[in-house]
Amino acid sequence: MEDVITDIPPPSRFFLEDLNIFTPPSPPLPSPFLLFSISNNGKPFRPSLLVVAISFPSLHFFHHVSSKKRIGTLILPEIPFSGNSVEPSLRDKSCDIYAINNADESIVVVSVQYPVTAERSHAVAKLLIGEQINPERVLILESVQSRNFRGKLSRDDSFAFKLETSLERSSKNSPLITGLDYLPSGSMVDGLAAALLVQCQLRKIRGSLCLSWPEFGFSSNSLIKNMLLKVLPGIELASNSNDEDSFLRIAREKDYLDSELYT
């Protein structure tokens, strides 16, 4: 007589892939797109420098740049607009595009204030580099992710590393980022920052990626501010006596200071 407890159960009547036939596939997401408030006669914008701010310190820096003009936005259909303010705010889930006139340079800044999934990163990167925006150089600002870093990270430490396209690295003419070491071997970058750097490499654009740590500390905020003031000399910042308080308050609201981020 069979022992129903110890005997191996019979195989399932269905393979795992067969079970999926009972649930309809999810509809494909609409493609992301750029919406500009100014016309360029159907031609791509050709700034001398495109800056893509993803890390919170870089978003905080460009939020306080007074000499900027919003010229467009990047729309991800899956990101709702509900809860966003009329005026640009660091609390918004948005991706605004700004033009900055700094000396004789034309600079375009993209402030990415919502998460971009890995599945959408390449589509967004193609939109920002090469289609409607064709820059001479690109600077990407992102934070070090502890899951991708080979080594021990402490929130008491602050540092920054860089990665560059082969064209930027081999160029002898005024490197965009100076004084930073390259990202240590064994560490990696993923998501939108990686997709943007790949896009620069494929299109033979001089691209640089700056990765800072900690993600939301005052030390990294000062580090990125000092670096950007060297990259963009003469840029005008709006004075704010409560700057540090606002930085900490917004970071807490977004749960940026959760201790799990620093393990």
Secondary structure, DSSP 8 states (H G I E B T S, - for coil): ---TTTS-----SS-HHHHGGGS---------EEEESS--TT--B--SEEEEE-SHHHHHHHHTBSSEEEEEEEE-TTS--TT--SS--TTS--EEEEEEEETTEEEEEEEE-S---HHHHHHHHHIIIIISB--SEEEEEEE--GGG-SS---TT--EEEEEE-HHHHH--S--SS-S-EE--TT----HHHHHHHHHHHHTT-EEEEEEEESSS-HHHHHHHHHHHHHHSTT--B---TTHHHHHHHHHHHTTTT-GGGG-
